[in-house]
Amino acid sequence: MINKNRMHLSSMSSLIAKGLNIYVNKAEFGFNEHHQNEAINYMRFARSKRIIRLKTIDSCFEDLKDSRLVEETFTVDEVRDMLDGLQLVVRGEVETELINTAHTNVLLLRQLFSQAEKFYLRLQTDISELENRELLEQVAEFENTEFKNPNKTNQEISKPKLAPLNEGGVSELLNKEISRLQEENNKLKGRLRTLETQAMGALDEKTRAERALKDLQKMATHSQEITSLEDTVAALQEDYQKSLSVNAASQRDLQDNLVSAKHDLLRVQEQLSLAEKELDRKFQQTSAYRNMKEILTKKNEQIKDIRKRLSKYESDE
C-alpha cells in the first residue's frame, strides 16, 4: 500500500513538474511551445540577416581604410569627401535592410492572416505595442537567453509551414458555427424573398391607384389647361406685335445712322483731298523743291546729250 502511494506521489510530482515547465515556456511569450518555436525560428532568421548586414557595413569601413587612407596627412576637403562617400554607402545599406525587414514582416503577417481567413476569423493588431519598451526588453532578454548557448543556436528546429488545425475542438466548433450561420442565412433569404413578393404586390396596387388618380386629375384640369393655353397664345401674339413694331423702329434708326455715316465719310474724304492739294502746292513753292526740279532738268538734258553722242558713235561704226 505504501509502495502504491509512493508511486502515485512520484507520478503526480512528474506531472506537476511537466506542467510547471510548460507554464514557464508559455509565460515567456504568452503562447504554447509550437508558436514559441516559430518565434525562435523567425528570430534566428532575423539574427542571421542582421549579422550579414553588419558584416557588410564593416566591409565598407575596411574598404575605405584600404583604398583612401594611404597617406599620412589629409586636408579638410579630402576628409569631408571620404566621410560623405562613406555616409552614402552606409545609408544605402541601412535603408535597404530596413525596407527588407518591413517587407519580411508583411509577408509573415500575410501567412498568419491567410490561416485566420480560412476559419472566417479577423485578427487585430495593436501598433502601439510595437514600441512598448518593457516588452521589447523582454524579447531582447529572451533572445540573449535562447542564443546564448552556441550548440542551441546551431541546432536546427523543424520549420513546418503554418497550417490551420484540421482536427480538434476549435475546428469542430467553428464548423458548427458556420453551419448554424448558413442555416440562419438561408432562413433569412427565404423571409426576404417573401417580403420582396409582398412588397412588389403592394407597389403594383399603389401604381394602379396612382394612375387612376392621375386620370381623374387630368379630366378635372382639362378645361383649365385649355383656358390657360388660350391666354398664353393671346399673350404671345401681343408680344409678337410689339416685337414687330420695335424691330421696324430700330430698322429705321439704323438706316438713318447709315446715311449720316455716309455723308460724314464723303465730307471727310473731300477735306482730305483739299488738304493733300494744299500740301502739294506749299511743297512746290519751297526752295528745295525748285532746286531739285532744276537739278532734274539739267540731268535730263545731260542724258539726252549723252544719248545723242552714243547714237552718233554707233552710226559711225
Number of C-alpha atoms within 10 A of each C-alpha: 6 7 8 9 10 11 12 11 12 12 12 12 12 11 12 12 12 12 12 12 12 13 15 12 15 16 11 14 16 12 12 14 15 10 14 16 14 17 13 18 16 15 16 18 11 14 14 12 15 14 11 12 16 14 11 15 18 12 12 16 14 12 13 15 12 9 9 12 13 10 6 5 9 11 8 9 9 12 14 12 12 15 13 12 13 17 13 10 15 17 13 12 16 15 12 12 15 12 10 13 15 11 12 13 11 11 12 12 11 12 13 14 15 15 15 15 12 10 15 11 12 8 9 7 7 6 8 7 11 10 9 10 10 10 13 13 11 13 15 12 11 15 15 11 10 15 16 11 10 9 9 11 13 10 8 10 12 9 10 7 8 12 12 14 11 9 8 8 10 12 14 12 11 14 13 12 12 14 12 12 12 12 12 12 12 12 12 12 12 12 12 12 12 12 12 12 12 12 12 12 12 11 12 12 12 12 12 11 12 12 12 12 11 12 11 12 11 13 10 11 10 12 11 12 12 11 11 11 12 12 12 12 12 11 11 12 12 12 11 12 11 11 12 12 11 11 12 11 11 12 12 11 11 12 11 11 12 12 11 11 12 11 12 12 12 11 12 12 12 12 11 12 12 12 12 12 11 12 11 11 11 11 13 13 10 10 10 11 13 13 11 11 13 12 12 12 12 12 12 12 12 12 12 12 12 12 12 12 12 12 11 11 10 9 8 7 5
